[in-house]
Amino acid sequence: MISTAIRVARVGSAAELAAAALMVLGFPVLMVAALVPSIYAFAAAAAVTYLADHYLHRKGSYLINRLSKVRAGLSIRFLIRQLLLILLLARMDLSNGLVFYGAIACFIAFYGLQAPHGAVVTLIRNRRRMPVATRNVDLKSRIRIPDAPPRGLLDRSAEKMLHLDLAAVVGLLISAMTDNVIAGFVGIGITLALGSLYVLVLMPYVRGRKTPPDADTVLAAVDDWLAEYRPGTVLYFSGSKDSAYQVNMWLETMEQLESRPLILLRERVILQSLAPTSVPVICVPGGVHLMNMDLSTVRVALYAANVGKNIHLLRVPTMKHVFIGHGDSDKLASVNPFSKAYDEVWTAGRAGRDRYAIADVGVRDDDIVEVGRPQLAPIQSWQGVPDGRIPTVLYAPTWEGWDGDPGNTSLVLAGENIVKKLVKADPPVRVLYKPHPFTGTVSAEAGAAHRRVTALVEKAAASRATDARFTADTTDTAAQTAAKAELARIETRLTELAGTGDDKRDEAEASRDDVVDLKKHEEIARLRADWNDFYWQALPSYRHAVITGAEPRLYDCFNVSDAMVSDISSVVSDFIASGKPYAVTDSAGLGVEEFKRANTAVRAAVILSNSAKELGGLLDAVRDPSADPLAADRDELKHYLLGPDEPTSIEQFNDAVAALARKAETRNLGQEARIAAGDPEAAELAEALPGGKPRTTAGEAEGATAG
């Protein structure tokens, strides 16, 4: 019952639900107490509403945010409480006293302070919002960006300002109880003094040396940095917060580029969700600012998503434009007709090329380049199950999706059958269950299935923990204890390197200060790799486990597993890089032949029905690789989907970038030669197009500014 109420109210916990209920019920109680009248009941109800309101704001409750939509926002709630206090005073026959008129004057004046306070806070936030936000870009040496106001002044500022009425409310209640006006006027004075002081303290941050430079100064500093850094390849991305993973998956690849990389973002929310990286990052929300930015040294632009804002960079002819996407699958998004707007489309392997040929959406075969998938480099190839260890099977279902298609996830119809057969397998196997992080966010049925599967795995794990067949080896126990100690040490060090975890610098301060410390960045990467190793050492090799959260990563689970069961998603395409046996569930009941015809990635898989009766074939392949009937098919499919093993994917990627950069340079030199020869058409076109007129600096053709 409580869980249902939590879900309906969209609060995070039972405590939030209780606080919301107390706050909502507190106001009718206030009204009744004012009418009766009862000072003590009113004081108690007021205290409850103050505390509940504060708690919900501190938790950032969704319910609080939605109250304003039904005209019960923060200011209205405080105003109602103050009006009810006035009603209480009137019902106590104090309407002719000075304290009554003082209360009315106080609350009118207090609300008069809300306007300048809100205006000043808004002005400060707007002036500290940079036209261009950056990471790993040295702005500090180029322009002066002052510190933001103390966080306590701006963080939940409206709530803090309104809570200053507490002194007046307490003072007036004391006056009503004691029939002494002094307490009331003292409280009124404190409220008005603190409210005025709050506004005055913020005023210096509105103008003068405590405000950041104007947009032109910031943009000039960024252009100055670009001229010094001279980026050659840019990763361009635009999208919603939920799509941040699409750019995050390319960060390590960008760090390994041989040309000078730059990441160009269009939304602040993406910058806030960006994973740590050593690559310079520039976020340019304004299209005009982007088009006036000096990107004249960039020769290759990479696009991870097909979105409308791509046109702001696609219009620049001095660089070549490439669609690299954000995964390899048979989904329609992989063959979007918009892809023909780019100079080239890069795919992982031959499968991507064939998809475009079959789709016939206007992308020429000559414009497709196979570069592999650099992100899959951490996935290790299978060498068989080590002697003395039971096989590990990873169950990694995808989530239910938005459309309610029963074929999206195996969890609902097949999840329990799969896990039951795996935990009861003889000879035994270990089960790792790693659900998609979105599981249950749309479908309550999928959420319930996830909880049942989790319970099955945890129950089986608890049973094994007391089974002498698995726990007899004390050597393993000693190693696990040592690994746990190392995990604790690494986590302590990572916490130290991460700081307090309460970094709430504003955009201007972050742009000024966020320049990566390479030694620290490398140490964190090394520690995370060590953490992953010790995590698996600390987990008994026979122990079933439910793995949620960001760590261990999915690819780490791939590497400790000997086989996988999953659904149609990029997870399957990625797992194929390991060469290990895998099974995919046909939850929609298409049938084996149709399922394989429609989904390239399952052509070398064991196809499971919802009963999971075919799991024996997968387990047989793990236990006896020499008798695996699909081994050759998996190897062929791996190279078809992902390309050859040699040269490595990152080498292929770097070669493709270099080749395309040469094409861009050839084009720019040709344009320069035509202009130098007096070709009026070339000169006219160069003037008309952004970046179309190449410049020469120090004897080298640079290309024109994009503007």
ZIZI-V631161 format. One record per backbone hydrogen bond with DSSP energy under -0.5 kcal/mol. CO is the residue of the C=O (numbers start at 0). NH is the residue of the N-H. If there is no record, write none. Layout:
BEGIN
[[CO/NH] [CO/NH]]
END
This chain:
BEGIN
[[0/4] [1/5] [2/6] [3/7] [4/8] [5/9] [5/10] [9/61] [12/16] [13/17] [14/18] [15/19] [16/20] [17/21] [18/22] [19/23] [20/24] [21/25] [22/26] [23/27] [24/28] [25/29] [26/30] [27/31] [28/32] [29/33] [30/34] [31/35] [32/36] [32/37] [37/41] [38/42] [39/43] [40/44] [41/45] [42/46] [43/47] [44/48] [45/49] [46/50] [47/51] [48/52] [49/53] [50/54] [51/55] [52/56] [53/57] [54/58] [55/60] [56/59] [60/64] [61/65] [62/66] [63/66] [63/67] [65/68] [65/69] [66/69] [66/71] [67/70] [72/76] [73/77] [74/78] [75/79] [76/80] [77/81] [78/82] [79/83] [80/84] [81/85] [82/86] [83/87] [84/88] [85/89] [86/90] [87/91] [88/93] [89/92] [93/96] [96/100] [97/101] [98/102] [99/103] [100/104] [101/105] [102/106] [103/107] [104/108] [105/109] [106/110] [107/111] [108/112] [109/113] [110/113] [110/114] [111/115] [112/116] [113/117] [114/118] [115/119] [116/120] [117/121] [118/122] [119/123] [120/124] [121/125] [122/126] [123/127] [125/128] [127/129] [127/507] [130/285] [132/282] [134/280] [136/138] [138/141] [138/142] [142/144] [143/145] [149/152] [149/153] [150/153] [150/154] [153/155] [153/156] [155/159] [156/160] [157/161] [158/162] [159/163] [160/163] [161/164] [162/165] [163/166] [164/168] [165/169] [166/170] [167/171] [168/172] [169/173] [170/174] [171/175] [172/176] [173/177] [174/178] [174/179] [179/183] [180/184] [181/185] [182/186] [183/187] [184/188] [185/189] [186/190] [187/191] [188/192] [189/193] [190/194] [191/195] [192/196] [193/197] [194/198] [195/199] [196/200] [197/201] [198/202] [199/203] [201/204] [202/205] [206/209] [207/210] [213/217] [214/218] [215/219] [216/220] [217/221] [218/222] [219/223] [220/224] [221/225] [222/226] [223/227] [224/228] [225/229] [231/298] [231/299] [232/261] [233/235] [233/301] [234/263] [235/303] [236/265] [239/242] [240/243] [242/245] [242/246] [243/246] [243/247] [244/248] [246/249] [247/250] [249/253] [250/254] [251/255] [252/255] [253/256] [258/260] [259/231] [259/232] [261/234] [261/263] [262/264] [262/281] [263/236] [264/283] [266/269] [266/270] [267/271] [268/272] [269/273] [270/273] [279/262] [280/134] [281/264] [281/283] [282/132] [282/284] [285/289] [286/290] [287/291] [289/292] [292/294] [292/705] [294/297] [298/319] [299/233] [300/321] [301/235] [302/323] [302/324] [304/306] [306/309] [307/310] [308/311] [309/312] [309/313] [310/314] [312/315] [314/316] [315/318] [319/300] [320/342] [320/343] [321/302] [321/323] [322/345] [326/328] [330/333] [331/334] [332/335] [335/338] [336/339] [337/340] [338/341] [343/322] [344/346] [344/368] [346/370] [346/371] [347/371] [348/351] [348/352] [349/353] [350/354] [351/355] [352/356] [353/357] [354/358] [355/359] [355/360] [361/363] [363/366] [364/367] [366/344] [368/346] [368/370] [372/375] [373/376] [374/377] [375/378] [385/388] [390/429] [391/561] [391/562] [392/394] [392/431] [393/395] [393/564] [394/433] [395/566] [396/435] [404/407] [409/413] [409/414] [410/414] [410/415] [413/417] [414/418] [415/419] [416/420] [417/421] [418/422] [419/423] [421/424] [421/428] [429/392] [430/432] [430/544] [431/394] [431/433] [432/434] [432/546] [435/438] [437/440] [441/443] [442/446] [443/447] [444/448] [445/449] [446/450] [447/451] [448/452] [449/453] [450/454] [451/455] [452/456] [453/457] [454/458] [455/459] [456/460] [457/461] [458/462] [459/463] [460/464] [461/465] [462/465] [463/466] [465/467] [466/469] [466/470] [467/471] [471/473] [472/476] [473/477] [474/478] [475/479] [476/480] [477/481] [478/482] [479/483] [480/484] [481/485] [482/486] [483/487] [484/488] [485/489] [486/490] [487/491] [488/492] [489/493] [490/494] [491/495] [492/496] [493/497] [494/498] [495/498] [497/500] [501/503] [505/509] [506/510] [507/511] [508/512] [509/513] [511/139] [512/514] [513/135] [513/515] [515/517] [516/520] [517/521] [518/522] [519/523] [520/524] [521/525] [522/526] [523/527] [524/528] [525/529] [526/530] [527/531] [528/532] [529/533] [530/534] [531/535] [532/536] [533/537] [534/538] [537/539] [539/542] [544/432] [544/546] [545/547] [552/556] [553/557] [554/558] [555/559] [556/560] [557/560] [561/580] [562/393] [563/582] [564/395] [565/584] [566/568] [568/571] [568/572] [569/573] [570/574] [571/575] [573/576] [574/577] [574/579] [575/578] [577/381] [580/563] [581/605] [582/565] [583/607] [584/586] [585/588] [590/594] [591/595] [592/596] [593/597] [594/598] [598/601] [599/602] [601/604] [604/606] [605/583] [605/607] [607/585] [608/611] [611/614] [612/615] [613/616] [613/617] [614/618] [615/619] [616/620] [617/621] [618/622] [619/623] [623/626] [624/627] [626/628] [627/630] [629/633] [630/634] [631/635] [632/636] [633/637] [634/638] [635/639] [636/640] [637/641] [638/349] [638/642] [639/350] [647/651] [648/652] [649/653] [650/654] [651/655] [652/656] [653/657] [654/658] [655/659] [656/660] [657/661] [658/662] [659/663] [660/664] [661/665] [662/666] [663/667] [664/668] [665/669] [666/670] [667/671] [668/672] [669/673] [670/674] [671/675] [672/676] [673/678] [674/677] [677/679] [678/682] [679/683] [680/684] [681/685] [682/686] [683/687] [684/688] [688/691] [689/316] [690/703] [691/693] [694/696] [694/701] [694/702] [696/699] [699/696] [704/690] [704/706]]
END
